[in-house]
């Protein structure tokens, strides 16, 4: 798995380079069928990741936000596959605020067992293997990450920059002494793994490629990502690729279900 992880990091870096090449120039913003934005950077990163992962193991299927999706009758038989968001945070990319990432996850039996998140602008790379820890790679090597346990006030709560839901504001009002931190893309999961954020509540539409790599990283660092019934998010368990509402926490012992009462 470690050799596979290093190969995935290399693929993510190649995709990040292609994203930056577009980011530095004028680019066109197109709209998909669901009216979400897409750019040539999304598509270029998808092609690089698709080809790079296929070279690692041609037999492993791929689900990518920007690729064709196999129908449920085919997917339901998959035990192991790649789940990818080539450019998570396209709205942040368009705003040019740097808060976008490349997300690559390996799923086994519905569970993310390898996750890589790479931020093209900063070069920050966070990766994890299930049961083997989560790490931040910087210029001096790999630093093991751990979530913040028993966090004292203020509780640090992440809120999406571009997908803020009124239900999040209502939830924040029910929470104890807290500080709200606006942040785009899957960087929120990385900050939880680093112990810099404690809670990330998310209402509204997300898809499985938005969360899989981040969930692997948060869990490997000691936290959890849960549907609001308390069960961990799971992948490829039904026809829809949309996630339920969820919460990511650094300390699974936090009384987060109490805060969601009245949602």
Secondary structure, 3 states (H helix, E strand, C coil): CHHHHHHHHHHHHHHHHHHHHHHCCCCCCEECCCCCEECHHHHHHHHHHHHHHHHHCCCCEEEECCCCCCCHHHHCCCCEEEEEEEEECHHHHHHCCCCCEEEEEEEECCEEEEEEEECCCCCCEEEEECCCEEEEEECCEEEEECCCCCCCCCEEEEEECCCCCHHHHHHHHHCCCEEEEEECCCHHHHHHHCCCCCEEEECCCCEHHHHHHHHHHHHHCCCEEEECCCCECCCCCCCCCECCCEEEECCCCCCHHHHCCCC
